C-alpha cells in the first residue's frame, strides 16, 4: 500500500519502533480524562512520532469542525512527544506555537498526528508538528519552540511516574495514513 506524505511524495507504511506512555488526565493523551482525546503515540522508524486518533463531537467549535484550541493542543503535544523518540527523559515548556490552519479538521474522522524534531540544542528545541487526514493531506501544522526544563521546575510536588502511568500494549507494528494499523497476532 502507498501513502501520500505531507510533501506530496509516495511512501510505504512506516514501521513502529516503540510506543510511548499515556498520562492520566492530559486533555490529549489522558486515559482517565472523560473529555480527552486519549491519543496514543508511537515512535516511528523515520525518527518522528505519530498518533492515529479521532476528535469527538465534544471537541467541536462549529458543527462538523474541531475547535482550533484543541487542534493547537494536539500540535503542542506532538511537539514534546517528538522529543521522546529516543527516550522519555526530555521535558520542557512551550515558548511559542505558530499554527497554520490549512483545512477544516473534522471530528469523528480518522486522523493522524506527526511530530518531528528539526533542531535540538542543549536548552531549546524546534519541532514541526502536523495533523493529517486519512488521505495524508495536511489539515493543520505548527512550528513549536520548547524550552527544556527539569520536570521538578515544571510540576512541583508531582510524581511523573504516577501521572504518566499508562502503557497500553496493542501490538501495532506499522502505521498507514488510511487508518489501518498492522497488529501482531
GUDOTI-836654 format. One record per residue: residue number from 1; residue in one letter; chain; x, y, z of N, C-alpha, C, O, CB in turn. Coordinates in nm, 2 decimals, padded with zeros to 4 digits. Each point is the difference from the previous one (the first is absolute). Glycine has a CB too. Example, Ala and Ser with C-alpha at 12.3 -4.5 7.8 and 13.67 -1.06 7.14 Angstrom:
GUDOTI-836654
   nr  rest  kette   neast  nnorth     nup  caeast  canorth    caup   ceast  cnorth     cup   oeast  onorth     oup  cbeast  cbnorth    cbup
    1     a      A   01.32  -00.57   00.78  -00.09    00.12   00.00   00.09   00.12   00.00   00.10   00.00   00.07  -00.29   -00.12   00.05
    2     s      A   00.15   00.23  -00.19   00.09    00.11   00.00  -00.08   00.11   00.08   00.05   00.11   00.01   00.07   -00.17  -00.23
***
This chain:
GUDOTI-836654
   nr  rest  kette   neast  nnorth     nup  caeast  canorth    caup   ceast  cnorth     cup   oeast  onorth     oup  cbeast  cbnorth    cbup
    1     x      A   00.08  -00.12   00.00  -00.08    00.12   00.00   00.09   00.12   00.00   00.10   00.01   00.06  -00.28   -00.13   00.06
    2     x      A   00.14   00.23  -00.19   00.07    00.12  -00.01  -00.07   00.11   00.08  -00.13   00.00   00.00   00.23   -00.06  -00.22
    3     x      A  -00.03   00.15   00.28  -00.06    00.12   00.07   00.06   00.12  -00.06   00.11   00.00  -00.04  -00.16   -00.13   00.25
    4     x      A  -00.02   00.24  -00.19   00.05    00.13  -00.05   00.05   00.08   00.12  -00.08   00.02   00.09  -00.08   -00.02  -00.29
    5     x      A   00.28   00.04   00.20   00.06    00.08   00.11  -00.04   00.14  -00.01  -00.06   00.05  -00.10   00.25   -00.21   00.12
    6     x      A  -00.16   00.24   00.08  -00.03    00.14   00.00   00.07   00.08  -00.11  -00.05   00.10  -00.05   00.01   -00.11   00.30
    7     x      A   00.15  -00.05  -00.30   00.08    00.07  -00.10  -00.05  -00.04  -00.14   00.05   00.05  -00.10   00.15   -00.05   00.25
    8     x      A  -00.30  -00.10  -00.16  -00.06   -00.03  -00.12   00.07  -00.12  -00.07  -00.05  -00.04  -00.11  -00.02    00.27   00.09
    9     x      A   00.17  -00.29   00.08   00.06   -00.12  -00.07  -00.06  -00.13   00.06  -00.06   00.01   00.11   00.28    00.12  -00.15
   10     x      A  -00.21  -00.23  -00.03  -00.05   -00.13   00.04   00.09  -00.07   00.10   00.13   00.00  -00.02  -00.25   -00.02  -00.20
   11     x      A   00.07  -00.04   00.32   00.08   -00.08   00.10  -00.07  -00.12   00.03  -00.13  -00.01  -00.02   00.23    00.22   00.12
   12     x      A  -00.03  -00.31  -00.05  -00.06   -00.12   00.05  -00.04   00.02   00.15   00.04   00.10   00.06   00.10   -00.24  -00.22
   13     x      A  -00.23   00.05   00.21  -00.03    00.01   00.15   00.13   00.00   00.08   00.09  -00.06  -00.04  -00.32   -00.05   00.00
   14     x      A   00.22   00.18   00.15   00.12    00.01   00.09   00.00  -00.10   00.11  -00.11  -00.03   00.06   00.13    00.27  -00.12
   15     x      A   00.09  -00.29   00.10   00.02   -00.10   00.11   00.00   00.08   00.13   00.06   00.10   00.01   00.07   -00.26  -00.16
   16     x      A  -00.20   00.10   00.25   00.00    00.05   00.13   00.12  -00.06   00.08   00.01  -00.12   00.00  -00.27    00.15   00.00
   17     x      A   00.34   00.05   00.06   00.11   -00.05   00.08  -00.04  -00.03   00.14   00.04  -00.10   00.06   00.12    00.23  -00.20
   18     x      A  -00.24  -00.04   00.20  -00.05   -00.02   00.14  -00.12   00.09   00.02  -00.03   00.09  -00.08   00.27   -00.15   00.16
   19     x      A  -00.30   00.04   00.04  -00.11    00.08   00.04   00.03   00.08   00.12   00.08  -00.04   00.09  -00.24   -00.13  -00.19
   20     x      A   00.10   00.29   00.11   00.02    00.09   00.12  -00.11  -00.02   00.10  -00.11  -00.06  -00.03   00.23    00.23  -00.12
   21     x      A  -00.10  -00.13   00.27  -00.10   -00.01   00.11  -00.10   00.11  -00.02   00.02   00.10  -00.06   00.15   -00.20   00.22
   22     x      A  -00.29   00.08  -00.10  -00.10    00.09   00.01  -00.02   00.05   00.14   00.04  -00.07   00.10  -00.16   -00.03  -00.29
   23     x      A   00.07   00.22   00.21  -00.03    00.06   00.13  -00.14  -00.03   00.05  -00.08  -00.07  -00.07   00.25    00.25   00.02
   24     x      A  -00.19  -00.14   00.17  -00.14   -00.01   00.06  -00.09   00.10  -00.05  -00.11  -00.03  -00.05   00.21   -00.07   00.25
   25     x      A  -00.07   00.23  -00.19  -00.10    00.11  -00.02   00.03   00.10  -00.11  -00.08   00.09  -00.02   00.04   -00.12   00.26
   26     x      A   00.15   00.01  -00.32   00.03    00.09  -00.11  -00.12   00.01  -00.09  -00.06  -00.11  -00.03   00.31    00.06   00.05
   27     x      A  -00.29   00.16  -00.08  -00.11    00.01  -00.09   00.03  -00.07  -00.13  -00.10  -00.04  -00.07   00.04    00.26   00.17
   28     x      A   00.18  -00.24  -00.14   00.04   -00.07  -00.12   00.02  -00.15   00.02  -00.05  -00.08  -00.07   00.15    00.30  -00.01
   29     x      A  -00.02  -00.25   00.18   00.04   -00.14   00.02  -00.05  -00.07   00.13   00.03  -00.11   00.02   00.17    00.16  -00.15
   30     x      A  -00.28   00.03   00.21  -00.04   -00.05   00.13  -00.11  -00.11  -00.02  -00.11   00.02  -00.06   00.16    00.20   00.16
   31     x      A  -00.02  -00.34  -00.05  -00.10   -00.11  -00.01  -00.11   00.01   00.11  -00.10  -00.07  -00.02   00.29   -00.07  -00.07
   32     x      A  -00.17   00.22   00.19  -00.11    00.01   00.10  -00.08   00.13  -00.02  -00.09   00.03   00.07   00.23   -00.16   00.09
   33     x      A  -00.11   00.21  -00.26  -00.07    00.13  -00.03  -00.12  -00.03  -00.09   00.02  -00.04  -00.11   00.20    00.17   00.13
   34     x      A  -00.34  -00.12   00.04  -00.12   -00.03  -00.08  -00.02   00.09  -00.12  -00.07  -00.04  -00.10  -00.03   -00.04   00.31
   35     x      A   00.16   00.20  -00.22  -00.02    00.09  -00.11   00.13  -00.01  -00.09   00.00   00.08  -00.10  -00.15    00.07   00.24
   36     x      A   00.25  -00.23  -00.11   00.12    00.00  -00.07   00.00  -00.08  -00.13  -00.10  -00.07  -00.03   00.21    00.09   00.25
   37     x      A  -00.01   00.00  -00.30   00.01   -00.07  -00.13   00.05  -00.14   00.02  -00.03  -00.09  -00.08   00.08    00.31  -00.03
   38     x      A   00.03  -00.25   00.21   00.05   -00.13   00.03   00.10  -00.05  -00.11   00.00  -00.12  -00.03  -00.21    00.07   00.16
   39     x      A   00.28   00.14  -00.19   00.10   -00.03  -00.10   00.11  -00.09   00.05   00.05   00.03   00.11  -00.11    00.19  -00.23
   40     x      A   00.10  -00.31   00.04   00.12   -00.09   00.03   00.11   00.03  -00.10  -00.03   00.01  -00.12  -00.12   -00.19   00.23
   41     x      A   00.27   00.19  -00.06   00.11    00.05  -00.08   00.11  -00.11  -00.03   00.03  -00.08   00.09  -00.07    00.31   00.00
   42     x      A   00.09  -00.24  -00.21   00.09   -00.10  -00.05   00.13   00.07  -00.05  -00.01   00.10  -00.07  -00.18   -00.26   00.02
   43     x      A   00.30   00.10   00.09   00.13    00.04  -00.06   00.02  -00.07  -00.13   00.00  -00.13  -00.01   00.10    00.17   00.24
   44     x      A  -00.08   00.03  -00.34   00.01   -00.05  -00.13   00.14  -00.02  -00.05   00.09   00.06   00.05  -00.31    00.05  -00.10
   45     x      A   00.24  -00.19  -00.05   00.13   -00.03  -00.06   00.07   00.12  -00.06   00.12   00.00  -00.01  -00.20   -00.23  -00.03
   46     x      A   00.01   00.33   00.00   00.06    00.12  -00.06   00.04   00.10   00.10   00.04   00.11  -00.04  -00.18   -00.15  -00.16
   47     x      A   00.13   00.01   00.33   00.03    00.10   00.10  -00.11   00.09   00.05   00.02   00.08   00.09   00.20   -00.09  -00.19
   48     x      A  -00.34  -00.01   00.04  -00.11    00.08   00.04  -00.08  -00.07   00.11   00.02  -00.12   00.03  -00.03    00.22  -00.26
   49     x      A  -00.09  -00.04   00.28  -00.10   -00.06   00.09  -00.14   00.02  -00.07  -00.02   00.10  -00.06   00.16   -00.06   00.28
   50     x      A  -00.22  -00.14  -00.22  -00.13    00.00  -00.06  -00.11  -00.05   00.09   00.02  -00.07   00.10   00.09    00.04  -00.32
   51     x      A  -00.23   00.08   00.20  -00.12   -00.04   00.07  -00.12  -00.01  -00.09  -00.03   00.10  -00.07   00.12    00.00   00.28
   52     x      A  -00.15  -00.22  -00.22  -00.13    00.00  -00.07  -00.11   00.03   00.11   00.01  -00.05   00.11   00.07   -00.13  -00.28
   53     x      A  -00.17   00.27   00.13  -00.10    00.05   00.10  -00.12   00.05  -00.06  -00.01   00.01  -00.13   00.20    00.05   00.28
   54     x      A  -00.29  -00.04  -00.07  -00.13    00.06  -00.04  -00.04   00.11   00.10  -00.01  -00.03   00.12  -00.06   -00.19  -00.24
   55     x      A   00.04   00.34   00.07  -00.07    00.09   00.09  -00.15  -00.04   00.00  -00.04  -00.06  -00.09   00.21    00.25   00.03
   56     x      A  -00.23  -00.15   00.17  -00.15   -00.04   00.02  -00.08   00.13  -00.02   00.05   00.11   00.00   00.01   -00.31   00.15
   57     x      A  -00.19   00.18  -00.15  -00.10    00.11  -00.01   00.02   00.10   00.11  -00.02   00.12  -00.02  -00.14   -00.27  -00.10
   58     x      A   00.20   00.10   00.24   00.02    00.09   00.11   00.11   00.10  -00.02   00.02   00.09   00.08  -00.10   -00.27   00.07
   59     x      A   00.16   00.16  -00.25   00.12    00.08  -00.03  -00.03   00.10  -00.11   00.09   00.07  -00.05   00.06   -00.26   00.11
   60     x      A  -00.27   00.21  -00.09  -00.04    00.09  -00.11   00.01   00.15   00.03  -00.01   00.04   00.12  -00.13   -00.22  -00.21
   61     x      A   00.15   00.26  -00.01  -00.03    00.14   00.01  -00.13   00.03  -00.08  -00.10   00.00   00.06   00.35    00.06  -00.04
   62     x      A  -00.24  -00.05  -00.15  -00.12    00.00  -00.08  -00.03  -00.15  -00.03   00.08  -00.08   00.01  -00.02    00.31  -00.12
   63     x      A  -00.19  -00.25   00.07  -00.03   -00.14  -00.03   00.09  -00.06  -00.11   00.03   00.07  -00.10  -00.27   -00.02   00.16
   64     x      A   00.28  -00.17  -00.04   00.09   -00.08  -00.09   00.14   00.05   00.00   00.08  -00.05  -00.08  -00.28    00.01  -00.06
   65     x      A   00.24   00.13   00.23   00.14    00.05   00.01   00.05   00.00   00.14  -00.08   00.03   00.10   00.03    00.12  -00.30
   66     x      A   00.17  -00.19   00.21   00.07   -00.01   00.13   00.04   00.15   00.04   00.04   00.07  -00.08   00.04   -00.31   00.04
   67     x      A  -00.09   00.27   00.17   00.04    00.13   00.05   00.15   00.02  -00.02   00.08  -00.09   00.02  -00.26    00.08   00.15
   68     x      A   00.22   00.13  -00.22   00.14    00.03  -00.03   00.09  -00.02   00.12   00.12  -00.03  -00.01  -00.20    00.19  -00.16
   69     x      A   00.03  -00.13   00.29   00.08   -00.02   00.12   00.04  -00.14   00.03   00.12  -00.03   00.04  -00.23    00.22   00.05
   70     x      A   00.02  -00.29  -00.12   00.04   -00.14   00.01   00.09  -00.05  -00.11   00.09  -00.08   00.02  -00.31    00.04   00.09
   71     x      A   00.21   00.10  -00.23   00.09   -00.03  -00.10   00.14   00.05   00.04   00.10  -00.08  -00.02  -00.28    00.10  -00.16
   72     x      A   00.19   00.10   00.23   00.13    00.05   00.05   00.05  -00.08   00.12   00.12  -00.03   00.00  -00.19    00.26  -00.07
   73     x      A  -00.01  -00.28   00.15   00.04   -00.09   00.12   00.06  -00.13  -00.06   00.10  -00.04   00.05  -00.28    00.14   00.10
   74     x      A   00.12  -00.16  -00.25   00.05   -00.12  -00.06   00.14   00.03  -00.06   00.09  -00.08   00.02  -00.32   -00.01  -00.06
   75     x      A   00.24   00.20  -00.03   00.13    00.03  -00.06   00.11   00.03   00.10   00.11  -00.05  -00.02  -00.23    00.15  -00.17
   76     x      A   00.08  -00.04   00.30   00.10    00.03   00.11   00.04  -00.14   00.06   00.12  -00.02   00.03  -00.23    00.25   00.02
   77     x      A   00.01  -00.32  -00.02   00.04   -00.13   00.05   00.09  -00.08  -00.09   00.09  -00.06   00.05  -00.31    00.06   00.07
   78     x      A   00.19   00.01  -00.25   00.09   -00.07  -00.10   00.14   00.05   00.01   00.10  -00.07  -00.02  -00.30    00.03  -00.13
   79     x      A   00.21   00.17   00.18   00.14    00.06   00.01   00.08  -00.06   00.11   00.11  -00.04  -00.03  -00.20    00.25  -00.07
   80     x      A   00.04  -00.21   00.22   00.08   -00.06   00.11   00.01  -00.15  -00.02   00.11  -00.05   00.03  -00.19    00.23   00.12
   81     x      A  -00.02  -00.25  -00.20   00.01   -00.14  -00.02   00.11  -00.04  -00.10   00.06  -00.10   00.01  -00.31    00.08   00.04
   82     x      A   00.27   00.11  -00.15   00.11   -00.02  -00.10   00.13  -00.01   00.07   00.09  -00.08  -00.04  -00.22    00.19  -00.14
   83     x      A   00.15  -00.03   00.29   00.13    00.00   00.07   00.02  -00.13   00.08   00.11  -00.04   00.04  -00.12    00.29  -00.03
   84     x      A  -00.10  -00.33   00.01   00.01   -00.12   00.07   00.03  -00.12  -00.09   00.00  -00.12   00.05  -00.16    00.21   00.12
   85     x      A   00.18  -00.07  -00.29   00.03   -00.11  -00.09   00.12  -00.08   00.05   00.00  -00.13  -00.02  -00.09    00.26  -00.17
   86     x      A   00.19  -00.07   00.24   00.12   -00.08   00.05   00.00  -00.02   00.15   00.10  -00.04   00.06   00.02    00.14  -00.25
   87     x      A  -00.23  -00.07   00.26  -00.02   -00.02   00.14  -00.08   00.11   00.06   00.00   00.11  -00.04   00.22   -00.22   00.04
   88     x      A  -00.29   00.07   00.11  -00.10    00.09   00.06   00.06   00.08   00.11  -00.06   00.02   00.11  -00.12   -00.17  -00.17
   89     x      A   00.31   00.20   00.04   00.06    00.07   00.11   00.01   00.15  -00.03   00.06   00.08   00.08   00.07   -00.28  -00.03
   90     x      A  -00.17   00.25  -00.17   00.00    00.14  -00.03  -00.14   00.06   00.03  -00.10  -00.05  -00.04   00.27    00.01  -00.14
   91     x      A  -00.16   00.15   00.26  -00.12    00.07   00.04   00.02   00.15  -00.04   00.11   00.04  -00.01  -00.17   -00.20   00.20
   92     x      A  -00.05   00.23  -00.21   00.01    00.14  -00.03  -00.13   00.07   00.00  -00.10  -00.06   00.02   00.30    00.01  -00.16
   93     x      A  -00.20   00.18   00.11  -00.12    00.08   00.00   00.00   00.07  -00.14   00.11   00.03  -00.06  -00.11    00.00   00.31
   94     x      A  -00.11   00.00  -00.30  -00.02    00.06  -00.13   00.04   00.15   00.01  -00.06   00.07   00.09  -00.12   -00.23  -00.15
   95     x      A   00.27   00.20  -00.02   00.03    00.14  -00.01  -00.08   00.07  -00.11  -00.05   00.11   00.03   00.28   -00.16   00.05
   96     x      A  -00.25  -00.01  -00.19  -00.09    00.05  -00.10  -00.05  -00.11  -00.09   00.05  -00.11  -00.01   00.08    00.32   00.00
   97     x      A  -00.25  -00.19  -00.04  -00.08   -00.09  -00.08  -00.06   00.07  -00.11  -00.09   00.08   00.01   00.05   -00.23   00.19
   98     x      A   00.10   00.13  -00.32  -00.05    00.07  -00.12  -00.08  -00.10  -00.08   00.05  -00.08  -00.07   00.14    00.25   00.06
   99     x      A  -00.33  -00.15   00.01  -00.08   -00.10  -00.06  -00.06   00.06  -00.14  -00.03   00.11  -00.01  -00.03   -00.21   00.24
  100     x      A   00.06   00.01  -00.32  -00.07    00.03  -00.13  -00.11  -00.09  -00.02   00.02  -00.13  -00.01   00.19    00.22  -00.09
  101     x      A  -00.33  -00.04   00.10  -00.12   -00.08  -00.03  -00.03   00.00  -00.15  -00.04   00.10  -00.06  -00.06   -00.04   00.29
  102     x      A   00.13  -00.17  -00.29  -00.01   -00.01  -00.15  -00.13  -00.04  -00.05  -00.05   00.04  -00.11   00.29   -00.10   00.11
  103     x      A  -00.31  -00.03   00.07  -00.13   -00.05  -00.04  -00.08  -00.03   00.13   00.06  -00.02   00.10   00.03   -00.08  -00.32
  104     x      A  -00.22   00.10   00.21  -00.08   -00.04   00.12   00.04  -00.14   00.05   00.02  -00.09  -00.08  -00.21    00.23   00.00
  105     x      A   00.20  -00.15   00.21   00.03   -00.13   00.06  -00.13  -00.06   00.05  -00.07   00.06   00.09   00.30    00.01  -00.02
  106     x      A  -00.28  -00.18  -00.13  -00.13   -00.06   00.04   00.01  -00.08   00.13   00.11  -00.06   00.03  -00.17    00.05  -00.27
  107     x      A  -00.05  -00.01   00.31   00.00   -00.09   00.11  -00.06  -00.13  -00.05  -00.07   00.00  -00.10   00.05    00.18   00.27
  108     x      A   00.03  -00.29  -00.09  -00.05   -00.13  -00.04   00.06  -00.05  -00.13  -00.07  -00.07  -00.08  -00.14    00.12   00.20
  109     x      A   00.34  -00.01  -00.15   00.07   -00.04  -00.12   00.14  -00.05   00.04   00.06   00.05   00.09  -00.19    00.11  -00.23
  110     x      A   00.18  -00.26   00.06   00.13   -00.05   00.03   00.10   00.10  -00.04   00.00   00.05  -00.11  -00.07   -00.28   00.07
  111     x      A   00.16   00.27   00.14   00.10    00.10  -00.02   00.14  -00.06   00.04   00.00  -00.10   00.08  -00.17    00.29  -00.05
  112     x      A   00.27  -00.12  -00.07   00.14   -00.04   00.04   00.07   00.13   00.05  -00.01   00.10  -00.07   00.02   -00.30  -00.09
  113     x      A   00.06   00.19   00.27   00.09    00.11   00.04   00.14  -00.05  -00.02   00.04  -00.12   00.02  -00.20    00.21   00.15
  114     x      A   00.25   00.00  -00.21   00.14   -00.03  -00.02   00.09   00.11   00.05  -00.03   00.12  -00.03  -00.03   -00.26  -00.17
  115     x      A   00.16   00.11   00.28   00.09    00.10   00.05   00.15  -00.05  -00.03   00.03  -00.11   00.02  -00.20    00.18   00.16
  116     x      A   00.25   00.03  -00.21   00.14   -00.02  -00.04   00.09   00.11   00.06  -00.03   00.12  -00.02  -00.04   -00.25  -00.19
  117     x      A   00.17   00.09   00.28   00.10    00.10   00.05   00.08   00.05  -00.11   00.06  -00.08  -00.07  -00.05   -00.03   00.30
  118     x      A  -00.01   00.24  -00.26   00.08    00.06  -00.10   00.14   00.04   00.05   00.10  -00.01  -00.07  -00.31    00.08  -00.05
  119     x      A   00.21  -00.01   00.23   00.13    00.05   00.06  -00.01  -00.03   00.15  -00.10   00.03   00.07   00.13    00.15  -00.24
  120     x      A   00.08  -00.23   00.23   00.01   -00.04   00.14   00.13   00.06   00.05   00.11  -00.04  -00.03  -00.25   -00.17   00.00
  121     x      A   00.12   00.31   00.12   00.11    00.06   00.07   00.00  -00.04   00.15  -00.09  -00.07   00.04   00.09    00.26  -00.20
  122     x      A   00.10  -00.15   00.23   00.01   -00.05   00.14  -00.12   00.06   00.09  -00.04  -00.07   00.09   00.29    00.06  -00.12
  123     x      A  -00.30   00.13   00.00  -00.10    00.05   00.08  -00.13   00.03  -00.08  -00.10   00.03   00.07   00.27    00.07   00.07
  124     x      A  -00.17  -00.12  -00.27  -00.12    00.03  -00.08  -00.02  -00.11  -00.11   00.10  -00.07  -00.03  -00.07    00.32   00.08
  125     x      A  -00.15  -00.25  -00.10  -00.02   -00.08  -00.12  -00.11   00.06  -00.09  -00.09   00.06   00.05   00.17   -00.27   00.08
  126     x      A  -00.07   00.18  -00.26  -00.09    00.04  -00.09  -00.06  -00.12  -00.07   00.07  -00.09  -00.05   00.05    00.31   00.01
  127     x      A  -00.26  -00.23   00.04  -00.07   -00.11  -00.05  -00.10   00.04  -00.10  -00.06   00.10   00.01   00.09   -00.22   00.21
  128     x      A  -00.05   00.03  -00.32  -00.11    00.02  -00.10  -00.10  -00.11   00.04   00.03  -00.12   00.02   00.12    00.21  -00.21
  129     x      A  -00.28  -00.05   00.20  -00.11   -00.09   00.02  -00.11   00.03  -00.10  -00.02   00.11  -00.05   00.08   -00.12   00.30
  130     x      A  -00.13  -00.10  -00.28  -00.11    00.01  -00.10  -00.11  -00.10   00.03   00.02  -00.10   00.06   00.14    00.18  -00.23
  131     x      A  -00.28  -00.04   00.13  -00.12   -00.09   00.01  -00.04  -00.02  -00.15  -00.01   00.09  -00.08  -00.07    00.00   00.31
  132     x      A   00.06  -00.22  -00.26  -00.03   -00.04  -00.14  -00.13  -00.08   00.00  -00.03  -00.07   00.10   00.28    00.06  -00.16
  133     x      A  -00.32   00.01  -00.05  -00.11   -00.08  -00.01   00.04  -00.14  -00.05   00.12  -00.02  -00.02  -00.27    00.22  -00.03
  134     x      A   00.06  -00.29   00.03   00.03   -00.14  -00.04   00.07  -00.01  -00.14   00.07  -00.09  -00.03  -00.26    00.01   00.17
  135     x      A   00.16   00.18  -00.22   00.07    00.01  -00.13   00.14   00.05   00.00   00.06   00.01  -00.10  -00.29    00.02   00.00
  136     x      A   00.27   00.02   00.22   00.13    00.06   00.01   00.01   00.15  -00.03   00.11   00.05  -00.01  -00.02   -00.27  -00.05
  137     x      A  -00.20   00.28   00.05   00.00    00.15  -00.02   00.01   00.07   00.13  -00.06  -00.03   00.10  -00.09    00.00  -00.30
  138     x      A   00.24   00.13   00.20   00.02    00.08   00.13  -00.12   00.09   00.02  -00.03   00.08  -00.08   00.28   -00.09   00.04
  139     x      A  -00.31   00.00   00.16  -00.11    00.08   00.04   00.04   00.12   00.08  -00.05   00.11  -00.01  -00.10   -00.31   00.00
  140     x      A   00.26   00.18   00.09   00.05    00.10   00.09   00.15  -00.04   00.03   00.03  -00.12   00.01  -00.26    00.18   00.09
  141     x      A   00.31   00.04  -00.09   00.14   -00.03   00.04   00.06   00.12   00.08  -00.06   00.11   00.01   00.09   -00.25  -00.22
  142     x      A   00.08   00.11   00.28   00.05    00.10   00.09   00.15  -00.01   00.01   00.06  -00.11  -00.02  -00.27    00.11   00.15
  143     x      A   00.28   00.11  -00.09   00.14    00.00   00.04  -00.01   00.03   00.15  -00.07   00.10   00.04   00.16   -00.02  -00.27
  144     x      A  -00.03  -00.16   00.31  -00.01    00.01   00.14   00.14   00.02   00.06   00.09  -00.08  -00.04  -00.30   -00.06   00.05
  145     x      A   00.23   00.24   00.07   00.13    00.02   00.07  -00.02  -00.04   00.15  -00.09   00.05   00.07   00.16    00.13  -00.24
  146     x      A   00.02  -00.26   00.22  -00.01   -00.05   00.14   00.13   00.05   00.07   00.11   00.00  -00.05  -00.25   -00.20  -00.02
  147     x      A   00.12   00.23   00.20   00.11    00.02   00.09   00.01  -00.12   00.08  -00.09  -00.04   00.07   00.06    00.29  -00.06
  148     x      A   00.14  -00.32  -00.01   00.02   -00.12   00.08   00.02   00.04   00.14   00.08   00.09   00.04   00.03   -00.21  -00.23
  149     x      A  -00.18   00.05   00.28   00.01    00.02   00.14  -00.01  -00.13   00.08  -00.06  -00.10  -00.05  -00.05    00.33   00.02
  150     x      A   00.16  -00.23   00.14  -00.01   -00.12   00.09  -00.15  -00.01   00.05  -00.06   00.11   00.02   00.31   -00.09   00.05
  151     x      A  -00.30  -00.13  -00.07  -00.14   -00.02   00.04  -00.03   00.06   00.14  -00.11   00.05   00.02   00.11   -00.26  -00.16
  152     x      A   00.09   00.21   00.23  -00.02    00.06   00.13  -00.03   00.15  -00.01  -00.06   00.05   00.09   00.20   -00.23   00.01
  153     x      A  -00.09   00.24  -00.20  -00.03    00.14  -00.02  -00.13   00.03  -00.07  -00.06   00.11   00.01   00.30   -00.07  -00.02
  154     x      A  -00.30  -00.14  -00.06  -00.12    00.01  -00.07  -00.12  -00.03   00.09  -00.10   00.08   00.00   00.22   -00.13  -00.22
  155     x      A  -00.12  -00.06   00.28  -00.11   -00.05   00.08   00.05  -00.04   00.14   00.03  -00.11   00.03  -00.14    00.02  -00.24
  156     x      A   00.12   00.19   00.29   00.04   -00.02   00.14  -00.09  -00.09   00.08  -00.12   00.00  -00.03   00.23    00.22   00.03
  157     x      A  -00.06  -00.30   00.09  -00.08   -00.09   00.08  -00.09  -00.09  -00.08  -00.11  -00.04   00.05   00.11    00.22   00.12
  158     x      A   00.05  -00.23  -00.28  -00.07   -00.10  -00.07   00.10  -00.12  -00.04   00.12   00.02   00.00  -00.28    00.16  -00.09
  159     x      A   00.10  -00.29   00.07   00.08   -00.12  -00.03  -00.03  -00.04  -00.14  -00.11  -00.05  -00.04   00.10   -00.03   00.28
  160     x      A   00.10   00.10  -00.33  -00.02   -00.03  -00.14  -00.03  -00.15  -00.02  -00.07  -00.03  -00.10   00.23    00.22   00.04
  161     x      A  -00.11  -00.27   00.14  -00.03   -00.15  -00.02  -00.14  -00.03   00.04  -00.06  -00.09  -00.06   00.30    00.04   00.11
  162     x      A  -00.30   00.13   00.04  -00.14   -00.02   00.03  -00.09   00.06  -00.11  -00.10  -00.06  -00.04   00.15    00.07   00.28
  163     x      A  -00.01   00.10  -00.30  -00.08    00.07  -00.11   00.01  -00.08  -00.13  -00.10  -00.02  -00.07   00.13    00.24   00.19
  164     x      A   00.09  -00.25  -00.16   00.03   -00.07  -00.13   00.00  -00.15   00.03   00.10  -00.07  -00.03   00.04    00.27  -00.06
  165     x      A  -00.25  -00.25   00.14   00.00   -00.14   00.05  -00.06  -00.10  -00.10   00.01  -00.12   00.03  -00.03    00.22   00.19
  166     x      A  -00.03  -00.06  -00.33  -00.07   -00.10  -00.10   00.10  -00.04  -00.11   00.05   00.09  -00.07  -00.27    00.01   00.13
  167     x      A   00.24  -00.23  -00.07   00.07   -00.05  -00.11  -00.09  -00.11  -00.06  -00.01  -00.11   00.06   00.25    00.16   00.03
  168     x      A  -00.31  -00.02  -00.20  -00.10   -00.09  -00.05   00.06  -00.08  -00.12   00.02   00.06  -00.11  -00.20    00.11   00.18
  169     x      A   00.21  -00.29  -00.05   00.05   -00.09  -00.10  -00.11  -00.02  -00.11  -00.11  -00.04   00.04   00.27   -00.07   00.13
  170     x      A  -00.12   00.12  -00.29  -00.10   -00.02  -00.11   00.05  -00.07  -00.12  -00.08  -00.04  -00.09  -00.03    00.24   00.17
  171     x      A   00.24  -00.23  -00.08   00.06   -00.08  -00.11   00.01   00.07  -00.13   00.02  -00.06  -00.11  -00.11   -00.13   00.22
  172     x      A   00.07   00.33  -00.12   00.01    00.07  -00.12   00.14  -00.01  -00.05   00.09   00.04   00.07  -00.28    00.11  -00.01
  173     x      A   00.21  -00.19  -00.19   00.14   -00.01  -00.06   00.03   00.10  -00.10   00.11   00.04  -00.02  -00.13   -00.28   00.06
  174     x      A  -00.09   00.29  -00.11   00.02    00.11  -00.10  -00.13   00.08  -00.01  -00.10  -00.05   00.04   00.27   -00.09  -00.17
  175     x      A  -00.15   00.26   00.08  -00.12    00.09  -00.01  -00.01   00.05  -00.15   00.10   00.02  -00.06  -00.08    00.05   00.30
  176     x      A  -00.14  -00.06  -00.28  -00.03    00.04  -00.14  -00.10   00.12   00.01  -00.08   00.00   00.09   00.12   -00.23  -00.18
  177     x      A  -00.03   00.32   00.00  -00.09    00.12   00.00  -00.15  -00.04  -00.03  -00.08   00.09   00.01   00.27    00.05  -00.07
  178     x      A  -00.22  -00.26   00.02  -00.14   -00.03  -00.03  -00.07  -00.05   00.12  -00.11  -00.06  -00.01   00.18    00.00  -00.22
  179     x      A  -00.01   00.08   00.35  -00.07   -00.04   00.12   00.03  -00.15   00.04  -00.05  -00.04   00.11  -00.12    00.21  -00.16
  180     x      A   00.24  -00.24  -00.03   00.03   -00.14   00.04   00.12  -00.01   00.08   00.10   00.08  -00.01  -00.20   -00.15  -00.20
  181     x      A   00.11  -00.02   00.30   00.11   -00.03   00.08   00.03  -00.15  -00.01  -00.09  -00.08   00.02   00.05    00.27   00.14
  182     x      A   00.16  -00.23  -00.19   00.04   -00.14   00.00   00.04  -00.04   00.14   00.09   00.04   00.06  -00.01   -00.02  -00.30
  183     x      A  -00.16  -00.11   00.29   00.01   -00.05   00.14   00.06  -00.14  -00.01  -00.02  -00.08  -00.08  -00.17    00.22   00.16
  184     x      A   00.27  -00.17   00.03   00.06   -00.13   00.01  -00.11  -00.09   00.06  -00.08   00.05   00.08   00.31    00.03  -00.04
  185     x      A  -00.24  -00.21  -00.08  -00.10   -00.09   00.05   00.02  -00.03   00.15  -00.08  -00.07   00.06   00.05   -00.03  -00.29
***
